[in-house]
C-alpha cells in the first residue's frame, strides 16, 4: 500500500534564477491538499490498477525533463507561446510547464478513464490559490495555459502551444526501467511492462543537427515498443518534434550499438 509518508515528498526542480518557479514550488511543497491528491492518485494507479507510479516521483521526473527541454529550446531561440502571444516572459513559460507537469494526472484520483478531463477542474481550483502571487491578468493567462497543457497530454491530444508540447513529450520520456517495476513484480506481464523494463536510461542533450538530442539506452530490443508506439505518438504533432532527434542504443555485453535514429520533420 502507499504509505502516508509518500505524500510528503517534496518536488525539486532547478528553479534558479526563475523566481516564479521558486515561489510556486515553495507553496506546492507546503500544501497538504496537493500532496494528498498525489497520494490518492498513486493508490488508484499502483494498488488498485497495478499500474506504474503516477505520484510525486513521476511528476518530479516529468517536471525536470520538461524544464530541461524548455531551457534547451529557449537557448536555441525557440520562442515560447506565452511569450509570443501574451508578451510574458520565459519565466512564465517555465511556470506553465512546471505546473502542468505536476498536475497533469490529478484526475487519476477520480478515475483512470478520462483522467485528463478530471484533472482540469481539480487543477483549476488549485491554480487560483497557488498563483496568488501573480496579478489577476497574469494569473488568468497562466492558469489557462496550464489547463491546456494538461488536456493536450491525453492520447490524441493536440497541443496549441510549445509549452503544452513540451509537457506531452516529457511525460512520454519518463520511460526508464523503474517505471515497469510495480506491474512487473505484481505479475502483470505485457508488452508495456516488458518494453519499459528494457529501457535502461534516457538522456536529454543539446544536439548538433537539431537543438535537442534524446538518447535512449536499452538492454534488449523490446524497448523499441516504447519508442515506436509511445514516444513517437507523443512527439508527432507536439509542435516541438522538428527540434528533436531521437537515437536508440542497445547496451549488450559492454557494447553500445546505435539501433535506430529517427527525426520527425
PyMOL commands that set and color helices and strands:
alter all, ss='L'
color gray80, all
select helices_A, chain A and resi 4-8+19-29+32-48+56-75+81-86+90-103+106-109+115-133+136-152+162-173+177-185+191-197+221-235+241-243
alter helices_A, ss='H'
color red, helices_A
select strands_A, chain A and resi 199-206+212-218+244-252+255-263
alter strands_A, ss='S'
color yellow, strands_A
deselect
rebuild
show_as cartoon
